Amino acid sequence: MAIELKLLGWSILLGLVYVMVAATLGSQQRGLKWNASNREGEPRALTGAGGRADRASRNFLETFVFFAAAVLAVVLAQRSNATTALGVQLYFWARLIYLPIYVIGIPYLRTLVWAVSMAGIVMVWSALL
């Protein structure tokens, strides 16, 4: 199996981790009653680590769609190469460390890690040109 597909699979699992961390921290702030409810109305805003985890999760979902599309297109077009292999690794490892960096609240490092993940997507996509 191509490394691009392997890391796409691991990135799916990582995305689930993002969602679970955000849900757990959000439930700690909003309570079990809110979590089990129909969630009608405006929820109480999340603060601190819960808010940061929620934003990190949404950010992952925003980038993952482009990553997944690029990986699938490259593999289907049989355009995998050393650059795409490096690109998927950069994306995965950057997104892996992005979550704790964001939840802890390290601002400039978080932005740098995000930029590395975006560079990884561009590296994969560039094989389609």
Rosetta constraint file for C-alpha pairs under 8 A:
AtomPair CA 1 CA 5 HARMONIC 6.79 0.50
AtomPair CA 1 CA 6 HARMONIC 6.87 0.50
AtomPair CA 2 CA 6 HARMONIC 6.41 0.50
AtomPair CA 2 CA 75 HARMONIC 7.83 0.50
AtomPair CA 3 CA 7 HARMONIC 6.08 0.50
AtomPair CA 3 CA 85 HARMONIC 6.28 0.50
AtomPair CA 3 CA 88 HARMONIC 7.91 0.50
AtomPair CA 4 CA 8 HARMONIC 6.12 0.50
AtomPair CA 4 CA 71 HARMONIC 6.09 0.50
AtomPair CA 4 CA 75 HARMONIC 7.45 0.50
AtomPair CA 4 CA 80 HARMONIC 7.76 0.50
AtomPair CA 4 CA 84 HARMONIC 7.21 0.50
AtomPair CA 4 CA 85 HARMONIC 6.10 0.50
AtomPair CA 4 CA 88 HARMONIC 5.97 0.50
AtomPair CA 5 CA 9 HARMONIC 6.21 0.50
AtomPair CA 5 CA 71 HARMONIC 7.03 0.50
AtomPair CA 5 CA 72 HARMONIC 7.71 0.50
AtomPair CA 5 CA 75 HARMONIC 7.74 0.50
AtomPair CA 6 CA 10 HARMONIC 6.35 0.50
AtomPair CA 7 CA 11 HARMONIC 5.85 0.50
AtomPair CA 7 CA 88 HARMONIC 6.45 0.50
AtomPair CA 7 CA 89 HARMONIC 7.11 0.50
AtomPair CA 7 CA 92 HARMONIC 6.74 0.50
AtomPair CA 8 CA 12 HARMONIC 6.30 0.50
AtomPair CA 8 CA 68 HARMONIC 6.56 0.50
AtomPair CA 8 CA 71 HARMONIC 7.24 0.50
AtomPair CA 8 CA 88 HARMONIC 7.77 0.50
AtomPair CA 9 CA 13 HARMONIC 6.62 0.50
AtomPair CA 10 CA 14 HARMONIC 6.16 0.50
AtomPair CA 10 CA 92 HARMONIC 7.81 0.50
AtomPair CA 11 CA 15 HARMONIC 6.04 0.50
AtomPair CA 11 CA 92 HARMONIC 6.18 0.50
AtomPair CA 12 CA 16 HARMONIC 6.48 0.50
AtomPair CA 13 CA 17 HARMONIC 6.45 0.50
AtomPair CA 14 CA 18 HARMONIC 6.34 0.50
AtomPair CA 14 CA 96 HARMONIC 7.07 0.50
AtomPair CA 15 CA 19 HARMONIC 6.36 0.50
AtomPair CA 15 CA 57 HARMONIC 7.55 0.50
AtomPair CA 15 CA 60 HARMONIC 6.85 0.50
AtomPair CA 15 CA 61 HARMONIC 7.40 0.50
AtomPair CA 16 CA 20 HARMONIC 6.12 0.50
AtomPair CA 17 CA 21 HARMONIC 6.06 0.50
AtomPair CA 18 CA 22 HARMONIC 6.19 0.50
AtomPair CA 18 CA 53 HARMONIC 7.48 0.50
AtomPair CA 18 CA 56 HARMONIC 7.36 0.50
AtomPair CA 18 CA 57 HARMONIC 5.16 0.50
AtomPair CA 18 CA 60 HARMONIC 7.63 0.50
AtomPair CA 18 CA 99 HARMONIC 7.08 0.50
AtomPair CA 19 CA 23 HARMONIC 5.99 0.50
AtomPair CA 19 CA 54 HARMONIC 7.88 0.50
AtomPair CA 19 CA 57 HARMONIC 5.80 0.50
AtomPair CA 20 CA 24 HARMONIC 5.95 0.50
AtomPair CA 21 CA 25 HARMONIC 6.14 0.50
AtomPair CA 21 CA 53 HARMONIC 6.68 0.50
AtomPair CA 22 CA 26 HARMONIC 5.84 0.50
AtomPair CA 22 CA 50 HARMONIC 6.36 0.50
AtomPair CA 22 CA 51 HARMONIC 7.97 0.50
AtomPair CA 22 CA 53 HARMONIC 4.77 0.50
AtomPair CA 22 CA 54 HARMONIC 4.85 0.50
AtomPair CA 22 CA 57 HARMONIC 6.55 0.50
AtomPair CA 23 CA 27 HARMONIC 5.93 0.50
AtomPair CA 23 CA 54 HARMONIC 7.62 0.50
AtomPair CA 24 CA 28 HARMONIC 6.26 0.50
AtomPair CA 25 CA 29 HARMONIC 6.66 0.50
AtomPair CA 25 CA 49 HARMONIC 7.20 0.50
AtomPair CA 25 CA 50 HARMONIC 4.71 0.50
AtomPair CA 25 CA 53 HARMONIC 7.34 0.50
AtomPair CA 26 CA 30 HARMONIC 6.11 0.50
AtomPair CA 26 CA 46 HARMONIC 6.58 0.50
AtomPair CA 26 CA 50 HARMONIC 5.21 0.50
AtomPair CA 26 CA 51 HARMONIC 7.39 0.50
AtomPair CA 26 CA 54 HARMONIC 7.47 0.50
AtomPair CA 27 CA 31 HARMONIC 5.07 0.50
AtomPair CA 27 CA 32 HARMONIC 6.17 0.50
AtomPair CA 27 CA 34 HARMONIC 7.60 0.50
AtomPair CA 27 CA 35 HARMONIC 6.01 0.50
AtomPair CA 28 CA 32 HARMONIC 7.60 0.50
AtomPair CA 29 CA 46 HARMONIC 6.95 0.50
AtomPair CA 29 CA 50 HARMONIC 7.37 0.50
AtomPair CA 30 CA 34 HARMONIC 6.00 0.50
AtomPair CA 30 CA 35 HARMONIC 7.21 0.50
AtomPair CA 30 CA 44 HARMONIC 6.95 0.50
AtomPair CA 30 CA 46 HARMONIC 7.92 0.50
AtomPair CA 31 CA 35 HARMONIC 6.35 0.50
AtomPair CA 32 CA 36 HARMONIC 6.06 0.50
AtomPair CA 33 CA 37 HARMONIC 6.11 0.50
AtomPair CA 34 CA 38 HARMONIC 7.90 0.50
AtomPair CA 34 CA 39 HARMONIC 6.57 0.50
AtomPair CA 35 CA 39 HARMONIC 7.46 0.50
AtomPair CA 39 CA 43 HARMONIC 7.28 0.50
AtomPair CA 45 CA 51 HARMONIC 7.63 0.50
AtomPair CA 46 CA 50 HARMONIC 5.69 0.50
AtomPair CA 46 CA 51 HARMONIC 4.50 0.50
AtomPair CA 47 CA 51 HARMONIC 4.63 0.50
AtomPair CA 47 CA 52 HARMONIC 7.45 0.50
AtomPair CA 48 CA 52 HARMONIC 6.32 0.50
AtomPair CA 49 CA 53 HARMONIC 5.94 0.50
AtomPair CA 49 CA 103 HARMONIC 5.10 0.50
AtomPair CA 49 CA 104 HARMONIC 6.76 0.50
AtomPair CA 49 CA 105 HARMONIC 7.69 0.50
AtomPair CA 50 CA 54 HARMONIC 6.19 0.50
AtomPair CA 50 CA 103 HARMONIC 7.61 0.50
AtomPair CA 51 CA 55 HARMONIC 6.24 0.50
AtomPair CA 52 CA 56 HARMONIC 6.03 0.50
AtomPair CA 52 CA 102 HARMONIC 6.18 0.50
AtomPair CA 52 CA 103 HARMONIC 5.25 0.50
AtomPair CA 52 CA 105 HARMONIC 7.49 0.50
AtomPair CA 53 CA 57 HARMONIC 6.07 0.50
AtomPair CA 53 CA 99 HARMONIC 7.15 0.50
AtomPair CA 53 CA 102 HARMONIC 7.03 0.50
AtomPair CA 53 CA 103 HARMONIC 5.40 0.50
AtomPair CA 54 CA 58 HARMONIC 6.32 0.50
AtomPair CA 55 CA 59 HARMONIC 6.06 0.50
AtomPair CA 56 CA 60 HARMONIC 6.13 0.50
AtomPair CA 56 CA 98 HARMONIC 7.85 0.50
AtomPair CA 56 CA 99 HARMONIC 6.26 0.50
AtomPair CA 56 CA 102 HARMONIC 6.61 0.50
AtomPair CA 56 CA 103 HARMONIC 7.73 0.50
AtomPair CA 57 CA 61 HARMONIC 6.42 0.50
AtomPair CA 58 CA 62 HARMONIC 6.27 0.50
AtomPair CA 59 CA 63 HARMONIC 6.45 0.50
AtomPair CA 60 CA 64 HARMONIC 5.84 0.50
AtomPair CA 60 CA 95 HARMONIC 7.54 0.50
AtomPair CA 61 CA 65 HARMONIC 6.64 0.50
AtomPair CA 62 CA 66 HARMONIC 7.78 0.50
AtomPair CA 63 CA 67 HARMONIC 6.38 0.50
AtomPair CA 63 CA 118 HARMONIC 7.75 0.50
AtomPair CA 64 CA 68 HARMONIC 5.92 0.50
AtomPair CA 65 CA 69 HARMONIC 6.09 0.50
AtomPair CA 66 CA 70 HARMONIC 6.06 0.50
AtomPair CA 66 CA 121 HARMONIC 7.20 0.50
AtomPair CA 67 CA 71 HARMONIC 6.14 0.50
AtomPair CA 67 CA 121 HARMONIC 5.47 0.50
AtomPair CA 67 CA 124 HARMONIC 7.97 0.50
AtomPair CA 68 CA 72 HARMONIC 6.07 0.50
AtomPair CA 69 CA 73 HARMONIC 6.01 0.50
AtomPair CA 70 CA 74 HARMONIC 6.06 0.50
AtomPair CA 70 CA 121 HARMONIC 7.11 0.50
AtomPair CA 70 CA 124 HARMONIC 6.10 0.50
AtomPair CA 70 CA 125 HARMONIC 5.25 0.50
AtomPair CA 71 CA 75 HARMONIC 6.14 0.50
AtomPair CA 71 CA 88 HARMONIC 7.88 0.50
AtomPair CA 71 CA 124 HARMONIC 6.59 0.50
AtomPair CA 71 CA 125 HARMONIC 7.67 0.50
AtomPair CA 72 CA 76 HARMONIC 5.96 0.50
AtomPair CA 73 CA 77 HARMONIC 5.94 0.50
AtomPair CA 73 CA 128 HARMONIC 7.67 0.50
AtomPair CA 74 CA 78 HARMONIC 5.95 0.50
AtomPair CA 74 CA 79 HARMONIC 5.11 0.50
AtomPair CA 74 CA 80 HARMONIC 5.92 0.50
AtomPair CA 74 CA 124 HARMONIC 7.22 0.50
AtomPair CA 74 CA 125 HARMONIC 7.36 0.50
AtomPair CA 74 CA 127 HARMONIC 6.76 0.50
AtomPair CA 74 CA 128 HARMONIC 6.42 0.50
AtomPair CA 75 CA 79 HARMONIC 6.25 0.50
AtomPair CA 75 CA 80 HARMONIC 6.11 0.50
AtomPair CA 77 CA 128 HARMONIC 7.91 0.50
AtomPair CA 79 CA 127 HARMONIC 6.06 0.50
AtomPair CA 79 CA 128 HARMONIC 6.94 0.50
AtomPair CA 80 CA 84 HARMONIC 5.79 0.50
AtomPair CA 80 CA 85 HARMONIC 7.14 0.50
AtomPair CA 80 CA 127 HARMONIC 7.21 0.50
AtomPair CA 81 CA 85 HARMONIC 6.24 0.50
AtomPair CA 81 CA 127 HARMONIC 7.79 0.50
AtomPair CA 82 CA 86 HARMONIC 6.15 0.50
AtomPair CA 83 CA 87 HARMONIC 5.99 0.50
AtomPair CA 83 CA 123 HARMONIC 6.15 0.50
AtomPair CA 83 CA 124 HARMONIC 6.87 0.50
AtomPair CA 83 CA 127 HARMONIC 7.77 0.50
AtomPair CA 84 CA 88 HARMONIC 6.19 0.50
AtomPair CA 84 CA 123 HARMONIC 5.85 0.50
AtomPair CA 84 CA 124 HARMONIC 4.37 0.50
AtomPair CA 84 CA 125 HARMONIC 7.83 0.50
AtomPair CA 84 CA 127 HARMONIC 6.89 0.50
AtomPair CA 85 CA 89 HARMONIC 6.41 0.50
AtomPair CA 85 CA 124 HARMONIC 7.66 0.50
AtomPair CA 86 CA 90 HARMONIC 6.12 0.50
AtomPair CA 86 CA 120 HARMONIC 7.29 0.50
AtomPair CA 86 CA 123 HARMONIC 7.74 0.50
AtomPair CA 87 CA 91 HARMONIC 6.20 0.50
AtomPair CA 87 CA 119 HARMONIC 7.19 0.50
AtomPair CA 87 CA 120 HARMONIC 3.86 0.50
AtomPair CA 87 CA 121 HARMONIC 6.17 0.50
AtomPair CA 87 CA 122 HARMONIC 7.47 0.50
AtomPair CA 87 CA 123 HARMONIC 5.01 0.50
AtomPair CA 87 CA 124 HARMONIC 5.39 0.50
AtomPair CA 88 CA 92 HARMONIC 6.09 0.50
AtomPair CA 88 CA 120 HARMONIC 5.85 0.50
AtomPair CA 88 CA 121 HARMONIC 7.03 0.50
AtomPair CA 88 CA 124 HARMONIC 6.77 0.50
AtomPair CA 89 CA 93 HARMONIC 6.01 0.50
AtomPair CA 89 CA 120 HARMONIC 7.33 0.50
AtomPair CA 90 CA 94 HARMONIC 5.81 0.50
AtomPair CA 90 CA 116 HARMONIC 6.53 0.50
AtomPair CA 90 CA 117 HARMONIC 5.88 0.50
AtomPair CA 90 CA 119 HARMONIC 7.67 0.50
AtomPair CA 90 CA 120 HARMONIC 5.11 0.50
AtomPair CA 91 CA 95 HARMONIC 6.03 0.50
AtomPair CA 91 CA 116 HARMONIC 6.89 0.50
AtomPair CA 91 CA 117 HARMONIC 4.09 0.50
AtomPair CA 91 CA 118 HARMONIC 6.90 0.50
AtomPair CA 91 CA 119 HARMONIC 7.58 0.50
AtomPair CA 91 CA 120 HARMONIC 4.83 0.50
AtomPair CA 91 CA 121 HARMONIC 6.52 0.50
AtomPair CA 92 CA 96 HARMONIC 6.06 0.50
AtomPair CA 92 CA 117 HARMONIC 7.27 0.50
AtomPair CA 93 CA 97 HARMONIC 6.43 0.50
AtomPair CA 93 CA 117 HARMONIC 7.97 0.50
AtomPair CA 94 CA 98 HARMONIC 5.93 0.50
AtomPair CA 94 CA 113 HARMONIC 5.54 0.50
AtomPair CA 94 CA 114 HARMONIC 6.88 0.50
AtomPair CA 94 CA 116 HARMONIC 6.31 0.50
AtomPair CA 94 CA 117 HARMONIC 5.32 0.50
AtomPair CA 95 CA 99 HARMONIC 6.78 0.50
AtomPair CA 95 CA 113 HARMONIC 7.55 0.50
AtomPair CA 95 CA 114 HARMONIC 7.34 0.50
AtomPair CA 95 CA 117 HARMONIC 6.42 0.50
AtomPair CA 97 CA 101 HARMONIC 6.30 0.50
AtomPair CA 97 CA 113 HARMONIC 7.68 0.50
AtomPair CA 98 CA 102 HARMONIC 5.96 0.50
AtomPair CA 98 CA 110 HARMONIC 6.20 0.50
AtomPair CA 98 CA 113 HARMONIC 6.20 0.50
AtomPair CA 98 CA 114 HARMONIC 6.91 0.50
AtomPair CA 99 CA 103 HARMONIC 6.06 0.50
AtomPair CA 100 CA 104 HARMONIC 5.88 0.50
AtomPair CA 101 CA 105 HARMONIC 6.10 0.50
AtomPair CA 101 CA 106 HARMONIC 5.68 0.50
AtomPair CA 101 CA 109 HARMONIC 7.39 0.50
AtomPair CA 101 CA 110 HARMONIC 5.91 0.50
AtomPair CA 102 CA 106 HARMONIC 6.15 0.50
AtomPair CA 102 CA 107 HARMONIC 7.30 0.50
AtomPair CA 102 CA 110 HARMONIC 5.95 0.50
AtomPair CA 106 CA 110 HARMONIC 5.98 0.50
AtomPair CA 107 CA 111 HARMONIC 6.54 0.50
AtomPair CA 108 CA 112 HARMONIC 6.33 0.50
AtomPair CA 109 CA 113 HARMONIC 6.13 0.50
AtomPair CA 110 CA 114 HARMONIC 6.16 0.50
AtomPair CA 111 CA 115 HARMONIC 6.19 0.50
AtomPair CA 112 CA 116 HARMONIC 6.37 0.50
AtomPair CA 113 CA 117 HARMONIC 6.41 0.50
AtomPair CA 114 CA 118 HARMONIC 6.33 0.50
AtomPair CA 115 CA 119 HARMONIC 6.14 0.50
AtomPair CA 116 CA 120 HARMONIC 6.29 0.50
AtomPair CA 117 CA 121 HARMONIC 6.55 0.50
AtomPair CA 118 CA 122 HARMONIC 6.35 0.50
AtomPair CA 119 CA 123 HARMONIC 6.13 0.50
AtomPair CA 120 CA 124 HARMONIC 6.40 0.50
AtomPair CA 121 CA 125 HARMONIC 6.13 0.50
AtomPair CA 122 CA 126 HARMONIC 5.88 0.50
AtomPair CA 123 CA 127 HARMONIC 7.12 0.50
AtomPair CA 124 CA 128 HARMONIC 7.90 0.50
AtomPair CA 125 CA 129 HARMONIC 7.65 0.50
